[in-house]
Amino acid sequence: MAIKNFKGFRLLGRIFSITACRFFRLLEDSNTMAMRFFRNRRNSMISMVVFGFIILTFIFWGYYETEQQSSLGSLTTVNGERISQGEFQFMLNSRLESYGQLLGAAGPRNRELVDFIEGQVAVELVRRKAVAHAARRLGIMVGPEDILAEISRYEAFKDPNTQSFSPRLYRLILESNRLEPRIFERAIAEDLANARLQSLLDSSVRVSEREVLEALELQDFRFRLQSARLSQQNLERHANLSASEEELREFFQSRAAQFTQPEKRRLRIARFDIVEAKRQSEISEQEKQAFYSSQVEDSLDPRWTEERVRALHILISDSGSSGRREAQRIFRDLEREKSSSSPQDFEEFFRQMAKTNSEDYTSAFRGGDSGYVSRGESIEEIDEALFSAGSGDLLGPLQTGFGFHLFYVLDRSSDQNSFENRRLEIKSLLQEQALESQKEKLVSRIRSQVSGRNQDFSPLLEELGFSVLVTDPIDLSAREALLPFAVLQKAFAAPVLQWQSPEEFEDSLFVFRTDEVLEAQPMSFEEAREQVESLLMAERIDQFVQNIAIELQTGEREWESLRALGAQTRDNPDFRVFQAEEIPGFGRSEIIQRQAQSLSEHSPLKGPIYFREDFVFLRGTEFVGSDESDFSEEDRANMREELLLARRATLIRDFSRNALESARIPKDFRQAHNL
């Protein structure tokens, strides 16, 4: 259980380099014994001397505890030093909690997003350890006294009355987070080493006066920037590039080999709906009562002592007027349906609306269901709305920075842990546990009886609760409603007739095989006509645009003539290209910005530049430079600081990359995380 066993505390995510963390907030009544430890000793000199020895011994114990003492497994090793699964899980849980705060839910539920976060956390832990090892090779050392000094800074470990470090409170907090002192203190040591390394690298960076002046001159460099953007549609319309029937057929004949129908497959897909299976799972009153008596009644788990709410959610991410209208339209449909339906039928209707309309990708596929949340786990506006509502309430449209939200409250419990108050959440939890057990049995049975075999197991799969679909011949471009693209890709890579192992995607379990393969076939001219027209037109447009570039360079074509071809033109006088964050009309496009920055009196024209399927030309005129005397001492000082910051960041990034590349890390871990 997380630190919520101590009300108000939050995990020390910052110590593990987690951006969106919360500091612990201390409530005195949770820690009376720990607080008394200091109050009874604060005036005793002898006690303080003994206490200092105890603290240092405690730090030594944690810092030098051997790896063999841990019962947890290893994530990987860096230069022979392991990263434990406990450390990884602690940081991962904190990161998932941070994403939950950002997404307005208890945490990300999408499996692909969770996999991404897990990989991100693993690489961060490895990088931090590799850099700390490199720092030690440079002579940067961190000892127990340094760790003690750093830990003593944290308010979470201090007695509020004495403002001094409390070993008892320190240990209680770590135990509540299932975190070993050794792991925590090692992370402190690594962060201190990295901070000292950064300070050392920072002090090694220098910037000359000549470099400062050159940067100032670039910053003040300005000219008239003109742009012209030509779309393919306008070029087709204005440049008369159409092709005759004879030209199309000739083009097809010259490239007939590239016009083929793709391979198609007839697939047999068995799908087990996990969400529906959970909802259909029967939990008896006796089971709920037994769970309440053993797990809830005397529990200190905040899940059972805090207010909780479970709601279905629809998000319209457009925060403008069109998004508001769309949210209001959906809300009116929901209101009409609610007024004429039973609660069960309306819940199903809302779930279908969420699957069709919601842009909250973490819950839409689950019918908008993000599970139970406590106060503080959603953004403030949503928190206030949900915890002011009651079971069965329909809420919205509620506007936040994420867009417009609609909610249907399924359950709203108070902070009492009575059986009646927690009945629905207990049922949901038991359904999840039953479903996990059912899934494990399903997967085990399918792997032992179905996977790798060629027989038609459709009857068995249907008996196990799967729905079985045989598709028409489809290719990889197919978009079947109940067939995720990831499953489609694996089906096309699988041997014919052989059932594949179960694949879980979002909240469905898939088992599949290829029944039949239809090999790629040559296309007739009529079948390929659309592709032929597209390819021939693309070639002609490309050649036409290349000719425009040559004519602009030689002066045979005037810049203003581009408007006659339908070009969108912009004129930006006195444009400081090295100060601008974006190029007007092109946003923050790096390629357009780089090309604009390369314009000069000797090279005043750039293009064609391919930008979002359009062709762009840039022209610079009226170039103006600066002289050294134009820059004040303040200008020079500010620029020097900017250059120092940029170089320090580059140096630290390069050092980190080199430390990671030279570290001894298992090959399979490097390959799995692209290190």
N, C-alpha and C positions, 0 to 999 in steps of 0.2 A: 504494500500500500504506500502511496506517496506521502509526503510530509503533511498532507491534510489531516493526519491523525492529530497534529498540533494545529488547532484552529488558527487560520490566518497566515500560516507559513507557506512559502513557495520555495521550490527547489532552487539551489544555487546554480542556475543555468549559466550565469555570467562567467563563473569560474571555469566552466567547460566551453567557453567561447560561444555561447548561444545568445543570439542577438535579442530576441524578444522574450527576455526573462523577467521575472518579478522578484524583488528582494523579499526576504522573510519579514512578516509583520508579527511582532511578538504580543501575545496576550498573556498577562501575568498568571491568570488562574490555571493555565495549561501547564505551568512549569513551577509550581510552588516549591517543590523540593529542591529543584536546581537553584532557584533564587535564594532560598534559605542558606545554601552552601556558602555564599559569599557574605550575606548579611551577618552571619554568626562569626565571621573571621576577619572582617574588614579592618579592625583596629589592632590586630595581633601581628607584631613584627615577626615573631617566630613562625606563626602560621603562614605568613607571606613567603618567607624563605623556603619553608617546606613545600608550600604550594608551587613556587617557581620550579623546584626540582621535579615535582610531580608532573607539571605541564611538559617540561623538557623530556622527561622519561616517556611520557605518553606520545610525544611527537616522534622520538627515536623509535619507539615500538611500532608506530604506524609506518614510518618512513622506511625502516629497514626490515620490515616483516618479509619473510621469504615468500616466493611465488608458490611454493608447495603448500603453504598454509591455506590457500584459497580453494574452496570447493567448486568454484565456477570454472567453466571451460574458457578457451581462448578464442578470440576473434582472429588474430594473426600475430606475427612477431615482426619487430623492427630492430635490426642489428642484434638479434638474439633476445631482445626483451619483449615479453608478450603484452598484448592488449587484451584484457579479460572481457568476457561476455558481459560481466556485471557493469564495467565502465561503459561499454558500448550501449547497453540497455538503458542505463541511467541517462546518458546524453540523448539517446534516441527518444525516450519518453518525454524529456524536456522539449526537444525539437517538435515532436508531434503535438504537445500541448500548445506550443507557440503557433503552429499552423492552425490549431483549433481556434485560438483567439483571433487569428487573422481571418479565417473563413467563417467565423460566427457559429461554430459547432464544437462538439467535444473533441474533435480531431479529424484529420483526413481519413476517409473510409475507402477511397478509391485505391485498389490494390497497386496499380501502376504508380500512383503518387507516393504511396507508402514505400514501395520498392526504391523509388528515386531518393526519398529522404534517407532511407537506410544506407544507400550507397554514399550519399553525401556525408553523412555522419561518420561512416567507416573511414573514408578518405581523409576527413578532417583530423580524426584521431591519429591516423598514421602520419600525416604531414606534421602535426604538432610534435610527435615523438621523434621523427626524423630530424626536425630542426633543432630540438632540444639536444639530441646527440651531437649534431654538428656544432652547437654552441659549446658543449663540453670539450670537444676537440680543440676549440679555440681558447680553452682555459677558463671558460665561464662556468663557475661552480655555484651550486645552491646547497646550503646545509640545513640541518634541522632548525637552527636558530632563525634562519631566514624564513622558513616555512611557518614557524610559530609567530613571528612578527606579522606575517601576511594574514594568517588565520585570525589573529587577535584584532585585526582591523574590522572584521565583519560584525555588524550589529547583531546578526542572528545568533552569534555565539556568546553574546555578552549578557550579564545580569543587568537589567534595566536600572536597578537601583545603584549598583556600584560602577557600572560601565566598564567592567573588567571581564576578561575571558573566563568562561566557565567550562572546565573539562567535561563535567557531567552533562551539561546542556549540549556541548559539542557532540558527545557520544550518542546522546538520545536522538539528536537530529539525524546523524548519519545512519543510525540503526533504523529509524523510521523510514528512511529512503532506501533501505537495504543496500547501503553503500559502505564498503570497508574503508576504515581510516587510511590504510595503505594506498588504496586507489585514489582517494580524495587528495591525500597529501602529495602523491606523485604528480597528480594533475597540477596542483599548486606549484610544485617545483618546476615542472615543465613550462608553465606560464611565466614564472619568474625568470627562468633562463631565456625564454624567448623575448621577454621584455628587455632584459639586459643586452641581449644580442642586437635587438633593434636599436637600442641606444648607442651601442658600439658602431653599428653600420651607419647610423645617422651622423655620428661625429666624423666619419671618414669622407663624407661627401663635400666637395668643393665646387664653387662656380666662379669663373673668372669674370672680370669686368667686361671683356670683349663679348663673352657669351650673353651677359646681361643686356648689353647694347644691341646685339643682333636680335635678341628676342623682343626687345622694345620696338625695334624697327619693323619687325614682322607684324607685331601687334597693331602698329599704327598704319601699316600698309593698306591702301584703299584704292578703289577704282570703280568705274561704272560696270556693273555685272548685268549682262543680258542673257536670258535663257529662252530657248524655243523647244517645245515639247510636241512631237508628232506621234499621233496614234496610228496604228495599222489601219483602222477603219477609215480614217480621213485620207490616208495615203491611197488606199484602194479607190476611194471615191473621187479624189482630186487628180490622181496621177495617171488615170486610165491604164491600169495594169491588168485588166481582165484578159482571160485566155479563151481561145476558140476551142470547139470540140476536138478539132484535129490536133491542136497543141496538147490538150489534156491526154488524148489517147497515145500520142507520141511519148509524152512524159511517163505514162504508165508502162508502156512497152520497154522503155529504157531502164526501168527500175522494178520490174515485175516481181523480182525475188523478195523485195522488202514488204510487199503487200500480202500478208497472210492472216488468216483467222487464227486467233490464239488458241492454245490448247484449252479444251473444256473438260470438266469432270462432273459426273453425277455423284453427289455426296449423300451419304446416309448419316444424318445428324441426330443424336439423342441428347435432349436437354432436360436437366433437372432444375426446376425453379426453386432456389433456396429461400427466397423471400416468401413465396406462397407456402412452401413446406413449413416454415416457421409459424406462419399465421394459422395453418391448419393443425398444428401440433396441439394435442389435448393434454392439459395439465390438470390433475384432479385437485380438489380442495385439500385433501389430505397431504398431497405433495407440497402444496404451497404452505400449508400450516407447519409441516415438518421443517421446511427450509427456514421459515420465519423463526421458529423456536431455536434452531441450531445456529443460524447465521446472522439473524437480524436483531432479535429482541434485545440482546445485551451487547451488540456490536458498537464500537467507536468509529467504525468506518463512516466518513462523511456522507457516503451514498445514502446511508440510512438515518442520518441525523440532520440533513440539510433539506431545504426546499428543492424539489425536483420537478421538471416538466418535460413532457415528450410531445412533440408537434410535428406534423407534416409541413413541408416548406416548398414554396414555389418562388423562384427568383427571376425577375426580369432585369437584366443588367443595364439596359439603356436607362440612364437617369434623366433623360430629357423628356420633352412633352410627349413624344411618340411612345416612349416607354411607359409613361404614366397612363396614357390612353389604353395601351395594351393590358397593363395590370388591372385597370378599372374594368375593362371588358371581361377579363377572366374572372374577376371578383364577382361581377354581376351574374355570370354563368354559374358560379359556385353557390351564390345566394339562392338563385332559383332552384337549383338542384337540392340544396339543403332543406328548403321549405317543403319539398314534396317527397323526401326520401327518409328512410330509416337511417339511424346513425351508421349501421354497418354498410348500407348501400352508398351513403354519402362518402364514407371513408374510401371505399373502392373507387368512386368517381374522382375524388381529389387525387388519389394515387395515380390514376390514369392521366389526369390533367398535368400532374407534376412530370410524369415520364415524357409527355408530349411537349410541354411548354417551358419547364424550368431550366434555367441556365446555371444552376448550382450543380456542377458536374459531380460533386462528391456525394450527392444524395438523390439526384433525379432518377437514376436507374433503379433506385430502391423505392420509388414512389414518393420521394421527398422526405423519407424517414431518416433522421440522423440520430435516433435513439434519445436516451434521457440525458439532460444537462442540468447542472447546478447554476446558481447565481454566479455571475462573473466569468462564465465560460463562453458567453456570447458578447458581442459588442453592446454598448450601453443601451442604445435605442431598442434593440431586440430584447435584451434582458428585461427592460422595464415593461414592454408590451406583454411578453410571455408570462412573467410572474405577476402581472396584474389581471390575467385572464383566468378562466375556469375551464374545466374539462368540457369539451364540446363546442367551445367558442371558435368562431371564424374571424380572423383578424386581417386587416389590410385595407388598401395597399399602404405599407409602411416604407417610407423612403429613408435610405442610409447612403453612405458613400459607395456602397456596392450596387445600388439600384433600388428597385421596388420589391418588397417582400409580401407574400401572402402566407398565412399560417392557419392550420386547423389543429387545435389542441386536443390531443388524444388522452392525456392524463396530466393532472396537476396535483402534486402532493405537498403537504405542509412539512414542517421540520420535525413532526412527531414520527416515531418509528413504530406506531401501532400497526397491527396486521391489516386492518381495513385501509389505512392510509397508504400502505406499501404493497397492497395486493397486486395491482396491475404491473408494477415494476418487477415484483417477484415472479409473476407469470412470464413476463418477457424474458427475464434472465434464465428461468428454467427452460423456456422454449429454445433459447440460444444454446444452452448446454445440451439439450436433447438433440437439437439439430446437428451440433458438432459431432456428437456420438454417432448419429445416423450417417453423417457424411463420411466419417472415418470408416464405418462398416461398408458403406457403398463403394468407396474408393478401393478398399482392400479386396472386396469381392470381385469388382470389375477387373482389377489388375490380375487377380489369380484365375478368373474364369473367362475373361473376354479379351483383354489387351493382348495383341500379338497374334490373335487367331483370326481365321477367315470365315467361320460360319456366320450365318445370319442370326444374331442374338437380339433382334428387335423384340420378340415376345418377352424375353427375360428382362430386357431393359424397361419395357412398359410395365412389367410386373413390379419392378423396383421403383416405379414412380416417375420414370422418364417419359417425355413425349418424343416420338420418333418422326422425323421428317426426311423424305427422300426428295432431293432437289431436282429440278430440271437441269440439263447440262449448263454449267455456268463457268465463267472464267474469273480471273483474279480481280476484274473490275466490278464484279457483282456486289450489290449492296442489299443483302437480305436482312430484313428487320430483326430476326432473331439469331443471326449468324455474325458474330463479331469478326472483324477483319483479321485479328490475330489468329483466330481459330481457322479461318479460311486459308491463311498462309500456310499453317501447319498441315492442313488437309491436302494442299497441293504438293507439299514436299514429302508426303507419306507414301509408302508402298501401296499398290492397288490391293483392295479387298481386305487389308489388314487393319483390324480395330486398333485405335491408338489409346494410350493411357488417358485417364480423365484429365480435363483441363478446366480449372476454375477461372471464370472471367466475370468481373463485377459480382453479381449475386446469382450466377448460374453455374452449373456443372455440365460440361460437355464431354460426350464420348462420340467418336466419329470414325468413318472410314470412307474410302473412295470405292464406289461400286463399279464405275466405268470411266475409262479415259478416252476422249475423242481427240486424236492427234491434230496438230495444226495443219490447216489446209490452205492452198493458194486461193486468193480472192479473184473473182472476176472483175472486169473493169467497172461494172455497175456497182458491185459491192464495195469497191475501193474508191468510187468517184469522190466522195466527200474528203477522204484523206488525200487523194491526188490533187484536188483543187486547193486544199489547205497548204500542202507542201510546195506546190508550184508557185502559189501566191506569195508564200513566205520567202522563197528564193528571189522572186522578182522585186519584192519590197526591199529586201536586204541589199540587193545590187543597186536599186534606185537611191537608197539612202547613202550608200558609199559614194555614189556619183555626186550627190549633194555636197558631201564633205569635201570632195576634190574641187568642186566648182566654187565653194566658199573660200577655200584656201587660195585658189588662183585668181579670185576676183571675178570669175565669169558669172557668179550668182550673187545678187545683193541679199543682205541679211533680211531686209523687209519682205523679200519675195516668199519667205517661208510662211507668212500669214496666208498667202493664196493657196497653200497646201493644207490649210486647216490647223496650223501650228498654234498652240497656246504660248504666248510670249509674255515675258516679264522684264521690266527695266528697273534696276536697283542702283541709283546713283550714289556715289561716295560710300561704297560698301566695304566695310572692314572684315574681310573674309576670315582672318585669323582670330577675330574676337567673336564672330557669330557662332551661336550654338546650332543653328540650322540655316539651310539655304532656302529662301522663300520659294514656296511651291513644291519643295521636295523634302520637307521635314528634316529629320536627322540622318538622312541617307549618307553613309560613309563614302560611298563611291562618288556621289555628286560633290560632296564636300572636298574630297581629295583632288578631284579634277578642277574645282573652282580655285583651290589654293595653289594649283600649279600654273594658273594663268599669269602671264607676264607680257611686257612689251615685245619680247622676242618670240613668245608663243601665246598669241592672244585668242586662239580658237581651239576648242576641244569638242570632239564628237566624231561619229555618233556614240553616245553612251546609252547602254541598254538599261532602262529603268522601268520596272513593273510592266513589261511588254510594250513599252513605248520607246521612242528614240529621242534623245535629248542632245541639243547643241548648246554650248556655253561660249560667250564672247566677252572679252574684257577690253575696255577702252579707258582713256583718261586716268592713267596710272599716276599715283602720287606717293612719294616716299617721305622719309623724315631724316633729320640731321641729329647728331648727338646732342647738340645744344638745345634741342626741343624737349629734352627729358629732364625733369627735376630730380633732386636727390631722393625725394619720396617715391617717385616713379621707379627709380633704380632699386631702392630698397624693397619695394613691394614685388618687383619682378624677380629679384634675387631669391626672395622667400618662396615664390611660386616655383622657381626652377629647383630649389633645394628640395621642396616637398615632392615634386615629380620624380627627381632622381632618387630620393630615398625610397619612394614606393617601388620604383623599378629595381633598385638594388635588392630590396627585401624580397620582392617577388622572384627575382633570379636566384637568390640564395636559397629560398624555399624550394624552388624547382630542382636545383642542383642537389640539395640535401635529399630530396625524395628520389631522384634518379640514382644517387650513389648508395643509398641505404640498402641493406640486405633485407629484402622483403620476399616472402614465398612467391614463386612464379605464378601459381594459380590465383593468388590474390591480386597480383599485378594485372593479369589478363582479365580477371573478372571486373576490375574497376578501371581498366584502361590507364594504368599508371606507367 
